[in-house]
Amino acid sequence: MRQAKLAYKNAIRAADADADLAISNNLHEYLMQKDMISFWKSWQNKFSKPKHSPVIDGSCDGHVIVQKFADYFKSVCW
């Protein structure tokens, strides 16, 4: 049982290291080929965190938020 658990943990670590190495190799290849669009797409996929939409006045839909802002701005300025 211990050997299976150790083998499982080692396999996960190896897969994680391989994934990081593949990303690093891809970034390196894109730089060598001067393919900046693919480089930055790969960079964003690896290193950026997804942005969550803000919740404003109970809404997280961008169109609803814009409409609420427009209504508020109209009521204050007119």
N, CA, C and O atoms as a Maestro MAE file, in Angstrom:
{
 s_m_m2io_version
 :::
 2.0.0
}

f_m_ct {
 s_m_title
 :::
 protein
 m_atom[312] {
  # First column is atom index #
  i_m_mmod_type
  r_m_x_coord
  r_m_y_coord
  r_m_z_coord
  i_m_residue_number
  s_m_chain_name
  s_m_pdb_residue_name
  s_m_pdb_atom_name
  i_m_atomic_number
  :::
  1 25 0.822 -1.193 0.000 1 A "MET " " N  " 7
  2 3 0.000 0.000 0.000 1 A "MET " " CA " 6
  3 2 0.866 1.255 0.000 1 A "MET " " C  " 6
  4 15 0.589 2.204 -0.734 1 A "MET " " O  " 8
  5 25 1.912 1.262 0.822 2 A "ARG " " N  " 7
  6 3 2.792 2.434 0.873 2 A "ARG " " CA " 6
  7 2 3.510 2.651 -0.448 2 A "ARG " " C  " 6
  8 15 3.683 3.785 -0.896 2 A "ARG " " O  " 8
  9 25 3.927 1.550 -1.069 3 A "GLN " " N  " 7
  10 3 4.633 1.673 -2.345 3 A "GLN " " CA " 6
  11 2 3.720 2.237 -3.422 3 A "GLN " " C  " 6
  12 15 4.154 3.044 -4.244 3 A "GLN " " O  " 8
  13 25 2.464 1.822 -3.426 4 A "ALA " " N  " 7
  14 3 1.515 2.333 -4.413 4 A "ALA " " CA " 6
  15 2 1.273 3.827 -4.197 4 A "ALA " " C  " 6
  16 15 1.202 4.595 -5.157 4 A "ALA " " O  " 8
  17 25 1.149 4.229 -2.947 5 A "LYS " " N  " 7
  18 3 0.934 5.641 -2.635 5 A "LYS " " CA " 6
  19 2 2.144 6.473 -3.039 5 A "LYS " " C  " 6
  20 15 1.994 7.557 -3.603 5 A "LYS " " O  " 8
  21 25 3.330 5.975 -2.756 6 A "LEU " " N  " 7
  22 3 4.551 6.673 -3.137 6 A "LEU " " CA " 6
  23 2 4.682 6.764 -4.651 6 A "LEU " " C  " 6
  24 15 5.060 7.808 -5.183 6 A "LEU " " O  " 8
  25 25 4.371 5.674 -5.345 7 A "ALA " " N  " 7
  26 3 4.432 5.683 -6.810 7 A "ALA " " CA " 6
  27 2 3.429 6.684 -7.383 7 A "ALA " " C  " 6
  28 15 3.736 7.384 -8.348 7 A "ALA " " O  " 8
  29 25 2.245 6.754 -6.802 8 A "TYR " " N  " 7
  30 3 1.215 7.687 -7.238 8 A "TYR " " CA " 6
  31 2 1.686 9.130 -7.062 8 A "TYR " " C  " 6
  32 15 1.559 9.941 -7.980 8 A "TYR " " O  " 8
  33 25 2.223 9.450 -5.898 9 A "LYS " " N  " 7
  34 3 2.708 10.810 -5.646 9 A "LYS " " CA " 6
  35 2 3.859 11.174 -6.580 9 A "LYS " " C  " 6
  36 15 3.926 12.300 -7.073 9 A "LYS " " O  " 8
  37 25 4.759 10.232 -6.822 10 A "ASN " " N  " 7
  38 3 5.876 10.484 -7.732 10 A "ASN " " CA " 6
  39 2 5.387 10.704 -9.159 10 A "ASN " " C  " 6
  40 15 5.929 11.541 -9.880 10 A "ASN " " O  " 8
  41 25 4.364 9.956 -9.568 11 A "ALA " " N  " 7
  42 3 3.809 10.130 -10.913 11 A "ALA " " CA " 6
  43 2 3.170 11.505 -11.065 11 A "ALA " " C  " 6
  44 15 3.300 12.140 -12.111 11 A "ALA " " O  " 8
  45 25 2.485 11.962 -10.031 12 A "ILE " " N  " 7
  46 3 1.880 13.304 -10.078 12 A "ILE " " CA " 6
  47 2 2.960 14.374 -10.162 12 A "ILE " " C  " 6
  48 15 2.844 15.312 -10.950 12 A "ILE " " O  " 8
  49 25 3.996 14.242 -9.367 13 A "ARG " " N  " 7
  50 3 5.106 15.216 -9.412 13 A "ARG " " CA " 6
  51 2 5.774 15.223 -10.779 13 A "ARG " " C  " 6
  52 15 6.090 16.285 -11.314 13 A "ARG " " O  " 8
  53 25 5.989 14.038 -11.346 14 A "ALA " " N  " 7
  54 3 6.639 13.944 -12.660 14 A "ALA " " CA " 6
  55 2 5.760 14.570 -13.741 14 A "ALA " " C  " 6
  56 15 6.269 15.266 -14.619 14 A "ALA " " O  " 8
  57 25 4.457 14.334 -13.689 15 A "ALA " " N  " 7
  58 3 3.548 14.917 -14.676 15 A "ALA " " CA " 6
  59 2 3.519 16.435 -14.548 15 A "ALA " " C  " 6
  60 15 3.483 17.141 -15.556 15 A "ALA " " O  " 8
  61 25 3.535 16.936 -13.330 16 A "ASP " " N  " 7
  62 3 3.547 18.382 -13.103 16 A "ASP " " CA " 6
  63 2 4.830 19.004 -13.636 16 A "ASP " " C  " 6
  64 15 4.799 20.060 -14.268 16 A "ASP " " O  " 8
  65 25 5.952 18.348 -13.382 17 A "ALA " " N  " 7
  66 3 7.241 18.857 -13.876 17 A "ALA " " CA " 6
  67 2 7.285 18.819 -15.401 17 A "ALA " " C  " 6
  68 15 7.815 19.738 -16.025 17 A "ALA " " O  " 8
  69 25 6.736 17.771 -16.003 18 A "ASP " " N  " 7
  70 3 6.702 17.680 -17.457 18 A "ASP " " CA " 6
  71 2 5.850 18.785 -18.067 18 A "ASP " " C  " 6
  72 15 6.205 19.348 -19.103 18 A "ASP " " O  " 8
  73 25 4.727 19.096 -17.425 19 A "ALA " " N  " 7
  74 3 3.863 20.166 -17.929 19 A "ALA " " CA " 6
  75 2 4.581 21.507 -17.869 19 A "ALA " " C  " 6
  76 15 4.508 22.290 -18.816 19 A "ALA " " O  " 8
  77 25 5.273 21.778 -16.769 20 A "ASP " " N  " 7
  78 3 6.028 23.031 -16.653 20 A "ASP " " CA " 6
  79 2 7.140 23.103 -17.686 20 A "ASP " " C  " 6
  80 15 7.390 24.160 -18.267 20 A "ASP " " O  " 8
  81 25 7.799 21.988 -17.910 21 A "LEU " " N  " 7
  82 3 8.875 21.948 -18.895 21 A "LEU " " CA " 6
  83 2 8.333 22.169 -20.297 21 A "LEU " " C  " 6
  84 15 8.961 22.856 -21.103 21 A "LEU " " O  " 8
  85 25 7.171 21.591 -20.599 22 A "ALA " " N  " 7
  86 3 6.570 21.776 -21.918 22 A "ALA " " CA " 6
  87 2 6.209 23.238 -22.147 22 A "ALA " " C  " 6
  88 15 6.424 23.764 -23.239 22 A "ALA " " O  " 8
  89 25 5.667 23.893 -21.139 23 A "ILE " " N  " 7
  90 3 5.337 25.315 -21.261 23 A "ILE " " CA " 6
  91 2 6.603 26.126 -21.475 23 A "ILE " " C  " 6
  92 15 6.640 27.009 -22.331 23 A "ILE " " O  " 8
  93 25 7.636 25.832 -20.707 24 A "SER " " N  " 7
  94 3 8.903 26.549 -20.857 24 A "SER " " CA " 6
  95 2 9.485 26.341 -22.243 24 A "SER " " C  " 6
  96 15 9.991 27.283 -22.855 24 A "SER " " O  " 8
  97 25 9.417 25.118 -22.741 25 A "ASN " " N  " 7
  98 3 9.926 24.838 -24.087 25 A "ASN " " CA " 6
  99 2 9.113 25.585 -25.138 25 A "ASN " " C  " 6
  100 15 9.673 26.122 -26.094 25 A "ASN " " O  " 8
  101 25 7.783 25.620 -24.963 26 A "ASN " " N  " 7
  102 3 6.947 26.346 -25.915 26 A "ASN " " CA " 6
  103 2 7.293 27.831 -25.920 26 A "ASN " " C  " 6
  104 15 7.414 28.436 -26.986 26 A "ASN " " O  " 8
  105 25 7.450 28.421 -24.741 27 A "LEU " " N  " 7
  106 3 7.812 29.833 -24.675 27 A "LEU " " CA " 6
  107 2 9.150 30.088 -25.350 27 A "LEU " " C  " 6
  108 15 9.314 31.072 -26.071 27 A "LEU " " O  " 8
  109 25 10.095 29.204 -25.116 28 A "HIS " " N  " 7
  110 3 11.419 29.347 -25.717 28 A "HIS " " CA " 6
  111 2 11.339 29.240 -27.238 28 A "HIS " " C  " 6
  112 15 11.968 30.019 -27.953 28 A "HIS " " O  " 8
  113 25 10.570 28.281 -27.724 29 A "GLU " " N  " 7
  114 3 10.437 28.106 -29.174 29 A "GLU " " CA " 6
  115 2 9.764 29.320 -29.814 29 A "GLU " " C  " 6
  116 15 10.181 29.771 -30.881 29 A "GLU " " O  " 8
  117 25 8.733 29.847 -29.172 30 A "TYR " " N  " 7
  118 3 8.056 31.020 -29.727 30 A "TYR " " CA " 6
  119 2 9.001 32.215 -29.779 30 A "TYR " " C  " 6
  120 15 8.971 33.000 -30.727 30 A "TYR " " O  " 8
  121 25 9.838 32.348 -28.756 31 A "LEU " " N  " 7
  122 3 10.810 33.443 -28.777 31 A "LEU " " CA " 6
  123 2 11.843 33.256 -29.874 31 A "LEU " " C  " 6
  124 15 12.217 34.211 -30.555 31 A "LEU " " O  " 8
  125 25 12.299 32.035 -30.041 32 A "MET " " N  " 7
  126 3 13.308 31.783 -31.078 32 A "MET " " CA " 6
  127 2 12.734 32.018 -32.475 32 A "MET " " C  " 6
  128 15 13.442 32.473 -33.374 32 A "MET " " O  " 8
  129 25 11.446 31.706 -32.653 33 A "GLN " " N  " 7
  130 3 10.800 31.905 -33.948 33 A "GLN " " CA " 6
  131 2 10.283 33.336 -34.116 33 A "GLN " " C  " 6
  132 15 9.766 33.700 -35.172 33 A "GLN " " O  " 8
  133 25 10.430 34.134 -33.067 34 A "LYS " " N  " 7
  134 3 9.951 35.523 -33.033 34 A "LYS " " CA " 6
  135 2 8.447 35.594 -33.296 34 A "LYS " " C  " 6
  136 15 7.957 36.509 -33.957 34 A "LYS " " O  " 8
  137 25 7.731 34.608 -32.765 35 A "ASP " " N  " 7
  138 3 6.276 34.559 -32.858 35 A "ASP " " CA " 6
  139 2 5.710 35.136 -31.564 35 A "ASP " " C  " 6
  140 15 5.363 34.406 -30.636 35 A "ASP " " O  " 8
  141 25 5.627 36.454 -31.527 36 A "MET " " N  " 7
  142 3 5.266 37.129 -30.285 36 A "MET " " CA " 6
  143 2 3.797 36.927 -29.916 36 A "MET " " C  " 6
  144 15 3.455 36.911 -28.733 36 A "MET " " O  " 8
  145 25 2.931 36.772 -30.911 37 A "ILE " " N  " 7
  146 3 1.513 36.556 -30.602 37 A "ILE " " CA " 6
  147 2 1.339 35.242 -29.859 37 A "ILE " " C  " 6
  148 15 0.675 35.199 -28.824 37 A "ILE " " O  " 8
  149 25 1.930 34.167 -30.377 38 A "SER " " N  " 7
  150 3 1.829 32.868 -29.708 38 A "SER " " CA " 6
  151 2 2.550 32.885 -28.363 38 A "SER " " C  " 6
  152 15 2.097 32.260 -27.405 38 A "SER " " O  " 8
  153 25 3.673 33.600 -28.293 39 A "PHE " " N  " 7
  154 3 4.403 33.700 -27.035 39 A "PHE " " CA " 6
  155 2 3.515 34.299 -25.945 39 A "PHE " " C  " 6
  156 15 3.404 33.741 -24.854 39 A "PHE " " O  " 8
  157 25 2.883 35.438 -26.244 40 A "TRP " " N  " 7
  158 3 2.084 36.106 -25.218 40 A "TRP " " CA " 6
  159 2 0.807 35.341 -24.889 40 A "TRP " " C  " 6
  160 15 0.341 35.379 -23.750 40 A "TRP " " O  " 8
  161 25 0.236 34.646 -25.875 41 A "LYS " " N  " 7
  162 3 -0.928 33.802 -25.577 41 A "LYS " " CA " 6
  163 2 -0.533 32.691 -24.620 41 A "LYS " " C  " 6
  164 15 -1.247 32.410 -23.657 41 A "LYS " " O  " 8
  165 25 0.595 32.066 -24.882 42 A "SER " " N  " 7
  166 3 1.081 31.000 -24.010 42 A "SER " " CA " 6
  167 2 1.414 31.548 -22.629 42 A "SER " " C  " 6
  168 15 1.102 30.918 -21.618 42 A "SER " " O  " 8
  169 25 2.039 32.703 -22.579 43 A "TRP " " N  " 7
  170 3 2.384 33.353 -21.308 43 A "TRP " " CA " 6
  171 2 1.117 33.623 -20.490 43 A "TRP " " C  " 6
  172 15 1.063 33.308 -19.301 43 A "TRP " " O  " 8
  173 25 0.102 34.206 -21.132 44 A "GLN " " N  " 7
  174 3 -1.138 34.516 -20.429 44 A "GLN " " CA " 6
  175 2 -1.803 33.248 -19.902 44 A "GLN " " C  " 6
  176 15 -2.311 33.232 -18.781 44 A "GLN " " O  " 8
  177 25 -1.802 32.183 -20.709 45 A "ASN " " N  " 7
  178 3 -2.417 30.932 -20.268 45 A "ASN " " CA " 6
  179 2 -1.692 30.345 -19.066 45 A "ASN " " C  " 6
  180 15 -2.319 29.737 -18.199 45 A "ASN " " O  " 8
  181 25 -0.389 30.522 -19.009 46 A "LYS " " N  " 7
  182 3 0.393 29.934 -17.927 46 A "LYS " " CA " 6
  183 2 0.384 30.785 -16.663 46 A "LYS " " C  " 6
  184 15 0.244 30.252 -15.562 46 A "LYS " " O  " 8
  185 25 0.530 32.089 -16.805 47 A "PHE " " N  " 7
  186 3 0.818 32.922 -15.649 47 A "PHE " " CA " 6
  187 2 -0.297 33.853 -15.199 47 A "PHE " " C  " 6
  188 15 -0.230 34.364 -14.081 47 A "PHE " " O  " 8
  189 25 -1.309 34.098 -16.008 48 A "SER " " N  " 7
  190 3 -2.340 35.029 -15.566 48 A "SER " " CA " 6
  191 2 -3.484 34.286 -14.891 48 A "SER " " C  " 6
  192 15 -3.763 33.125 -15.191 48 A "SER " " O  " 8
  193 25 -4.123 34.973 -13.990 49 A "LYS " " N  " 7
  194 3 -5.268 34.411 -13.292 49 A "LYS " " CA " 6
  195 2 -6.529 34.918 -13.982 49 A "LYS " " C  " 6
  196 15 -6.562 36.053 -14.456 49 A "LYS " " O  " 8
  197 25 -7.549 34.100 -14.041 50 A "PRO " " N  " 7
  198 3 -8.784 34.569 -14.686 50 A "PRO " " CA " 6
  199 2 -9.400 35.718 -13.904 50 A "PRO " " C  " 6
  200 15 -9.409 35.725 -12.673 50 A "PRO " " O  " 8
  201 25 -9.907 36.674 -14.638 51 A "LYS " " N  " 7
  202 3 -10.533 37.831 -14.005 51 A "LYS " " CA " 6
  203 2 -12.016 37.543 -13.832 51 A "LYS " " C  " 6
  204 15 -12.690 37.081 -14.753 51 A "LYS " " O  " 8
  205 25 -12.497 37.820 -12.656 52 A "HIS " " N  " 7
  206 3 -13.905 37.642 -12.377 52 A "HIS " " CA " 6
  207 2 -14.611 38.972 -12.560 52 A "HIS " " C  " 6
  208 15 -14.080 40.030 -12.224 52 A "HIS " " O  " 8
  209 25 -15.808 38.897 -13.094 53 A "SER " " N  " 7
  210 3 -16.546 40.137 -13.292 53 A "SER " " CA " 6
  211 2 -16.989 40.681 -11.937 53 A "SER " " C  " 6
  212 15 -17.353 39.917 -11.043 53 A "SER " " O  " 8
  213 25 -16.957 41.977 -11.793 54 A "PRO " " N  " 7
  214 3 -17.352 42.567 -10.516 54 A "PRO " " CA " 6
  215 2 -18.860 42.485 -10.327 54 A "PRO " " C  " 6
  216 15 -19.618 42.433 -11.295 54 A "PRO " " O  " 8
  217 25 -19.273 42.476 -9.104 55 A "VAL " " N  " 7
  218 3 -20.692 42.523 -8.775 55 A "VAL " " CA " 6
  219 2 -20.986 43.946 -8.328 55 A "VAL " " C  " 6
  220 15 -20.480 44.409 -7.306 55 A "VAL " " O  " 8
  221 25 -21.804 44.625 -9.103 56 A "ILE " " N  " 7
  222 3 -22.153 46.007 -8.808 56 A "ILE " " CA " 6
  223 2 -23.657 46.089 -8.675 56 A "ILE " " C  " 6
  224 15 -24.397 45.767 -9.605 56 A "ILE " " O  " 8
  225 25 -24.096 46.517 -7.525 57 A "ASP " " N  " 7
  226 3 -25.516 46.670 -7.231 57 A "ASP " " CA " 6
  227 2 -26.278 45.365 -7.500 57 A "ASP " " C  " 6
  228 15 -27.404 45.382 -7.996 57 A "ASP " " O  " 8
  229 25 -25.651 44.252 -7.170 58 A "GLY " " N  " 7
  230 3 -26.281 42.944 -7.307 58 A "GLY " " CA " 6
  231 2 -26.215 42.339 -8.684 58 A "GLY " " C  " 6
  232 15 -26.774 41.264 -8.899 58 A "GLY " " O  " 8
  233 25 -25.552 42.987 -9.635 59 A "SER " " N  " 7
  234 3 -25.463 42.466 -11.003 59 A "SER " " CA " 6
  235 2 -24.012 42.204 -11.371 59 A "SER " " C  " 6
  236 15 -23.108 42.938 -10.973 59 A "SER " " O  " 8
  237 25 -23.810 41.139 -12.140 60 A "CYS " " N  " 7
  238 3 -22.455 40.879 -12.636 60 A "CYS " " CA " 6
  239 2 -22.413 40.851 -14.165 60 A "CYS " " C  " 6
  240 15 -21.349 40.651 -14.750 60 A "CYS " " O  " 8
  241 25 -23.554 41.050 -14.810 61 A "ASP " " N  " 7
  242 3 -23.603 41.137 -16.264 61 A "ASP " " CA " 6
  243 2 -23.161 42.529 -16.692 61 A "ASP " " C  " 6
  244 15 -23.675 43.531 -16.193 61 A "ASP " " O  " 8
  245 25 -22.212 42.591 -17.611 62 A "GLY " " N  " 7
  246 3 -21.651 43.869 -18.029 62 A "GLY " " CA " 6
  247 2 -22.676 44.822 -18.611 62 A "GLY " " C  " 6
  248 15 -22.631 46.023 -18.341 62 A "GLY " " O  " 8
  249 25 -23.602 44.301 -19.406 63 A "HIS " " N  " 7
  250 3 -24.608 45.165 -20.030 63 A "HIS " " CA " 6
  251 2 -25.554 45.764 -18.984 63 A "HIS " " C  " 6
  252 15 -25.929 46.932 -19.079 63 A "HIS " " O  " 8
  253 25 -25.932 44.972 -18.004 64 A "VAL " " N  " 7
  254 3 -26.813 45.463 -16.934 64 A "VAL " " CA " 6
  255 2 -26.087 46.524 -16.108 64 A "VAL " " C  " 6
  256 15 -26.677 47.539 -15.738 64 A "VAL " " O  " 8
  257 25 -24.808 46.287 -15.820 65 A "ILE " " N  " 7
  258 3 -24.023 47.252 -15.046 65 A "ILE " " CA " 6
  259 2 -23.904 48.569 -15.803 65 A "ILE " " C  " 6
  260 15 -24.036 49.643 -15.216 65 A "ILE " " O  " 8
  261 25 -23.654 48.485 -17.106 66 A "VAL " " N  " 7
  262 3 -23.547 49.702 -17.921 66 A "VAL " " CA " 6
  263 2 -24.861 50.462 -17.912 66 A "VAL " " C  " 6
  264 15 -24.872 51.686 -17.778 66 A "VAL " " O  " 8
  265 25 -25.972 49.743 -18.053 67 A "GLN " " N  " 7
  266 3 -27.279 50.407 -18.057 67 A "GLN " " CA " 6
  267 2 -27.569 51.061 -16.711 67 A "GLN " " C  " 6
  268 15 -28.093 52.175 -16.666 67 A "GLN " " O  " 8
  269 25 -27.233 50.378 -15.607 68 A "LYS " " N  " 7
  270 3 -27.440 50.967 -14.279 68 A "LYS " " CA " 6
  271 2 -26.585 52.215 -14.099 68 A "LYS " " C  " 6
  272 15 -27.037 53.200 -13.515 68 A "LYS " " O  " 8
  273 25 -25.337 52.177 -14.604 69 A "PHE " " N  " 7
  274 3 -24.474 53.350 -14.519 69 A "PHE " " CA " 6
  275 2 -25.063 54.498 -15.330 69 A "PHE " " C  " 6
  276 15 -25.086 55.639 -14.869 69 A "PHE " " O  " 8
  277 25 -25.537 54.201 -16.531 70 A "ALA " " N  " 7
  278 3 -26.110 55.241 -17.384 70 A "ALA " " CA " 6
  279 2 -27.343 55.852 -16.725 70 A "ALA " " C  " 6
  280 15 -27.518 57.070 -16.740 70 A "ALA " " O  " 8
  281 25 -28.195 55.011 -16.147 71 A "ASP " " N  " 7
  282 3 -29.393 55.521 -15.475 71 A "ASP " " CA " 6
  283 2 -29.015 56.401 -14.278 71 A "ASP " " C  " 6
  284 15 -29.600 57.465 -14.072 71 A "ASP " " O  " 8
  285 25 -28.040 55.950 -13.499 72 A "TYR " " N  " 7
  286 3 -27.607 56.731 -12.340 72 A "TYR " " CA " 6
  287 2 -26.989 58.060 -12.773 72 A "TYR " " C  " 6
  288 15 -27.288 59.107 -12.199 72 A "TYR " " O  " 8
  289 25 -26.126 58.012 -13.791 73 A "PHE " " N  " 7
  290 3 -25.468 59.217 -14.278 73 A "PHE " " CA " 6
  291 2 -26.500 60.215 -14.811 73 A "PHE " " C  " 6
  292 15 -26.389 61.422 -14.596 73 A "PHE " " O  " 8
  293 25 -27.510 59.680 -15.512 74 A "LYS " " N  " 7
  294 3 -28.560 60.548 -16.060 74 A "LYS " " CA " 6
  295 2 -29.352 61.200 -14.927 74 A "LYS " " C  " 6
  296 15 -29.686 62.381 -15.012 74 A "LYS " " O  " 8
  297 25 -29.653 60.451 -13.877 75 A "SER " " N  " 7
  298 3 -30.442 61.002 -12.765 75 A "SER " " CA " 6
  299 2 -29.664 62.057 -11.974 75 A "SER " " C  " 6
  300 15 -30.253 62.993 -11.433 75 A "SER " " O  " 8
  301 25 -28.342 61.900 -11.910 76 A "VAL " " N  " 7
  302 3 -27.527 62.842 -11.134 76 A "VAL " " CA " 6
  303 2 -27.216 64.087 -11.936 76 A "VAL " " C  " 6
  304 15 -27.240 65.188 -11.386 76 A "VAL " " O  " 8
  305 25 -26.928 63.949 -13.201 77 A "CYS " " N  " 7
  306 3 -26.448 65.083 -14.002 77 A "CYS " " CA " 6
  307 2 -27.543 65.852 -14.726 77 A "CYS " " C  " 6
  308 15 -27.293 66.974 -15.166 77 A "CYS " " O  " 8
  309 25 -28.726 65.312 -14.868 78 A "TRP " " N  " 7
  310 3 -29.763 66.032 -15.607 78 A "TRP " " CA " 6
  311 2 -30.740 66.575 -14.692 78 A "TRP " " C  " 6
  312 15 -31.697 67.219 -15.121 78 A "TRP " " O  " 8
  :::
 }
 m_bond[311] {
  # First column is bond index #
  i_m_from
  i_m_to
  i_m_order
  :::
  1 1 2 1
  2 2 3 1
  3 3 4 2
  4 3 5 1
  5 5 6 1
  6 6 7 1
  7 7 8 2
  8 7 9 1
  9 9 10 1
  10 10 11 1
  11 11 12 2
  12 11 13 1
  13 13 14 1
  14 14 15 1
  15 15 16 2
  16 15 17 1
  17 17 18 1
  18 18 19 1
  19 19 20 2
  20 19 21 1
  21 21 22 1
  22 22 23 1
  23 23 24 2
  24 23 25 1
  25 25 26 1
  26 26 27 1
  27 27 28 2
  28 27 29 1
  29 29 30 1
  30 30 31 1
  31 31 32 2
  32 31 33 1
  33 33 34 1
  34 34 35 1
  35 35 36 2
  36 35 37 1
  37 37 38 1
  38 38 39 1
  39 39 40 2
  40 39 41 1
  41 41 42 1
  42 42 43 1
  43 43 44 2
  44 43 45 1
  45 45 46 1
  46 46 47 1
  47 47 48 2
  48 47 49 1
  49 49 50 1
  50 50 51 1
  51 51 52 2
  52 51 53 1
  53 53 54 1
  54 54 55 1
  55 55 56 2
  56 55 57 1
  57 57 58 1
  58 58 59 1
  59 59 60 2
  60 59 61 1
  61 61 62 1
  62 62 63 1
  63 63 64 2
  64 63 65 1
  65 65 66 1
  66 66 67 1
  67 67 68 2
  68 67 69 1
  69 69 70 1
  70 70 71 1
  71 71 72 2
  72 71 73 1
  73 73 74 1
  74 74 75 1
  75 75 76 2
  76 75 77 1
  77 77 78 1
  78 78 79 1
  79 79 80 2
  80 79 81 1
  81 81 82 1
  82 82 83 1
  83 83 84 2
  84 83 85 1
  85 85 86 1
  86 86 87 1
  87 87 88 2
  88 87 89 1
  89 89 90 1
  90 90 91 1
  91 91 92 2
  92 91 93 1
  93 93 94 1
  94 94 95 1
  95 95 96 2
  96 95 97 1
  97 97 98 1
  98 98 99 1
  99 99 100 2
  100 99 101 1
  101 101 102 1
  102 102 103 1
  103 103 104 2
  104 103 105 1
  105 105 106 1
  106 106 107 1
  107 107 108 2
  108 107 109 1
  109 109 110 1
  110 110 111 1
  111 111 112 2
  112 111 113 1
  113 113 114 1
  114 114 115 1
  115 115 116 2
  116 115 117 1
  117 117 118 1
  118 118 119 1
  119 119 120 2
  120 119 121 1
  121 121 122 1
  122 122 123 1
  123 123 124 2
  124 123 125 1
  125 125 126 1
  126 126 127 1
  127 127 128 2
  128 127 129 1
  129 129 130 1
  130 130 131 1
  131 131 132 2
  132 131 133 1
  133 133 134 1
  134 134 135 1
  135 135 136 2
  136 135 137 1
  137 137 138 1
  138 138 139 1
  139 139 140 2
  140 139 141 1
  141 141 142 1
  142 142 143 1
  143 143 144 2
  144 143 145 1
  145 145 146 1
  146 146 147 1
  147 147 148 2
  148 147 149 1
  149 149 150 1
  150 150 151 1
  151 151 152 2
  152 151 153 1
  153 153 154 1
  154 154 155 1
  155 155 156 2
  156 155 157 1
  157 157 158 1
  158 158 159 1
  159 159 160 2
  160 159 161 1
  161 161 162 1
  162 162 163 1
  163 163 164 2
  164 163 165 1
  165 165 166 1
  166 166 167 1
  167 167 168 2
  168 167 169 1
  169 169 170 1
  170 170 171 1
  171 171 172 2
  172 171 173 1
  173 173 174 1
  174 174 175 1
  175 175 176 2
  176 175 177 1
  177 177 178 1
  178 178 179 1
  179 179 180 2
  180 179 181 1
  181 181 182 1
  182 182 183 1
  183 183 184 2
  184 183 185 1
  185 185 186 1
  186 186 187 1
  187 187 188 2
  188 187 189 1
  189 189 190 1
  190 190 191 1
  191 191 192 2
  192 191 193 1
  193 193 194 1
  194 194 195 1
  195 195 196 2
  196 195 197 1
  197 197 198 1
  198 198 199 1
  199 199 200 2
  200 199 201 1
  201 201 202 1
  202 202 203 1
  203 203 204 2
  204 203 205 1
  205 205 206 1
  206 206 207 1
  207 207 208 2
  208 207 209 1
  209 209 210 1
  210 210 211 1
  211 211 212 2
  212 211 213 1
  213 213 214 1
  214 214 215 1
  215 215 216 2
  216 215 217 1
  217 217 218 1
  218 218 219 1
  219 219 220 2
  220 219 221 1
  221 221 222 1
  222 222 223 1
  223 223 224 2
  224 223 225 1
  225 225 226 1
  226 226 227 1
  227 227 228 2
  228 227 229 1
  229 229 230 1
  230 230 231 1
  231 231 232 2
  232 231 233 1
  233 233 234 1
  234 234 235 1
  235 235 236 2
  236 235 237 1
  237 237 238 1
  238 238 239 1
  239 239 240 2
  240 239 241 1
  241 241 242 1
  242 242 243 1
  243 243 244 2
  244 243 245 1
  245 245 246 1
  246 246 247 1
  247 247 248 2
  248 247 249 1
  249 249 250 1
  250 250 251 1
  251 251 252 2
  252 251 253 1
  253 253 254 1
  254 254 255 1
  255 255 256 2
  256 255 257 1
  257 257 258 1
  258 258 259 1
  259 259 260 2
  260 259 261 1
  261 261 262 1
  262 262 263 1
  263 263 264 2
  264 263 265 1
  265 265 266 1
  266 266 267 1
  267 267 268 2
  268 267 269 1
  269 269 270 1
  270 270 271 1
  271 271 272 2
  272 271 273 1
  273 273 274 1
  274 274 275 1
  275 275 276 2
  276 275 277 1
  277 277 278 1
  278 278 279 1
  279 279 280 2
  280 279 281 1
  281 281 282 1
  282 282 283 1
  283 283 284 2
  284 283 285 1
  285 285 286 1
  286 286 287 1
  287 287 288 2
  288 287 289 1
  289 289 290 1
  290 290 291 1
  291 291 292 2
  292 291 293 1
  293 293 294 1
  294 294 295 1
  295 295 296 2
  296 295 297 1
  297 297 298 1
  298 298 299 1
  299 299 300 2
  300 299 301 1
  301 301 302 1
  302 302 303 1
  303 303 304 2
  304 303 305 1
  305 305 306 1
  306 306 307 1
  307 307 308 2
  308 307 309 1
  309 309 310 1
  310 310 311 1
  311 311 312 2
  :::
 }
}
